[in-house]
């Protein structure tokens, strides 16, 4: 199970730096009871040591995460950025990337999320999908768009809209 | 003895899982049953470099040192197109076939 809904979306976030973006998204994950209170700090430290900026097309994205220790239940948070924020390139930490979209995957157990990770990699390689996700007018629409791309409702009997069925 | 490929990333959780999954699926499809693919933390890599069964390192991050085994940059598994991934998979399979 992966928690994701419109409460975990920061649409058109105007942030001065990567730290702010990470804190906002970690705050949303914490607000849903998915991660510990200092997950933002953990993730930011991890980002300094091992950056997660990715030179995707047509704009760069970042994929910040810390290890599983701070995660109670796996969840995903999304930010679309009002203006580019600098993240370092995962493949080359000397390179700064102007990032316009950030996906924070707080993952408790990677084996549990293999299919979602596969779908994320597919999304990262498709420029038109990244543009579509960034262009959604509301947090709700962005959440629905990303749920579709990642096939998060695959196991559901019916489409449960935007609310997570976390009790199951 | 089985042959080991390690897939290294910073947290050893999301990024390396994607690469591990892609390489594993292909290695299985090619019938290379003696190949083990394991994701690790880059911080733990030294413990694996000493292993005699290690045949390859796939790193999601830039590597600032040399190893006695071939090293590939695994970024295409995360953001590459199918074609870019295929090019990298062929390089990996070439190394594995040379070793049999």
Contacts between the chains, C-beta under 8 A, distances in Angstrom:
chain1	res1	chain2	res2	distance
A	46	B	10	6.5
A	46	B	11	6.1
A	49	B	10	6.6
A	50	B	9	7.3
A	50	B	10	2.5
A	50	B	11	6.7
A	50	B	42	7.2
A	50	B	61	6.5
A	52	B	10	7.6
A	52	B	15	7.7
A	54	B	75	7.9
A	54	B	78	6.6
A	54	B	79	5.3
A	55	B	79	7.2
A	56	B	79	5.2
A	63	B	14	7.0
A	63	B	15	7.3
A	65	B	11	5.9
A	65	B	13	6.6
A	65	B	14	5.5
A	66	B	11	6.5
A	67	B	11	4.9
A	67	B	12	7.3
A	67	B	13	5.9
A	68	B	13	6.2
A	90	B	10	7.8
A	90	B	15	7.2
A	90	B	60	6.3
A	90	B	61	6.0
A	90	B	75	7.3
A	90	B	78	7.9
A	91	B	60	7.5
A	91	B	61	6.7
A	91	B	62	5.9
A	91	B	73	6.5
A	91	B	75	4.7
A	92	B	62	4.9
A	93	B	61	7.5
A	93	B	62	6.5
A	105	B	14	5.4
A	107	B	13	5.5
A	107	B	14	5.6
A	110	B	13	5.1
A	110	B	14	6.5
A	110	B	17	4.0
A	110	B	39	7.7
A	111	B	17	7.8
A	113	B	14	7.8
A	113	B	17	7.5
A	114	B	17	6.4
A	114	B	21	5.5
A	117	B	14	6.2
A	117	B	17	5.3
A	117	B	18	4.8
A	117	B	21	7.0
A	118	B	18	6.8
A	118	B	21	6.4
A	120	B	18	7.3
A	121	B	18	4.9
A	121	B	22	7.9
A	121	B	77	6.6
A	121	B	78	5.6
A	121	B	79	7.3
A	124	B	78	6.2
A	124	B	79	4.5
A	125	B	79	5.7
A	125	B	80	5.9
A	125	B	81	5.3
A	125	B	82	7.9
